Amino acid sequence: MIKKLCLGAFLLWGATAIAADAPAPVVRRVSLFSTSTDWAAVTGLGWNQYTGKIISDKKLVGAKGLILYYLDGFPCYGEADSVRLWVSPSGKVDGKLRLVCVHAPTTIKFAWRNATADADQRATTGLLECPVSGDPVFTVDLNKCTRGKNWDEYK
């Protein structure tokens, strides 16, 4: 009986010691990252930098102003510090649109919303698709952009 008690105490002590030495459970966190493909590696074409010049549209910009977020897509991705633009009601653009592309884009897409320059980052209204022209400086004429569906209309 004493042997069984000692053996049980020993096993209990061993299990406690093993549990104390066990690493804490790993907590998995969701990580969001760019899903852009390395177009240069996929196509064999070299990267070039392109800069966008915005021509305002009073109707689209509205009384508050217009925030644009460039949406990555073939043949380009946006440089991290230059994918948010604000267009003032007077047409002045705050921010720079710089893209890295394997060839000059012919269209680009933005997520957009009407808001003031100092508005915090929140959900946008919907999609804006714009034809562009020029190389390496291209022009985005907001008058020629097509408003897509609002996000709440997407399924």
Secondary structure, DSSP 8 states (H G I E B T S, - for coil): -HHHHHHHHHHHHHHHHHHHHS----------------HHHHH----EEEEEEEE--HHHHTTT-EEEEEE-BTTEEE-GGGSEEEE-TTS-EES-EEEEESS--SEEEEEEEE--TT-------EEEEEEEE-SSEEEEEGGG-EEEEEGGG--
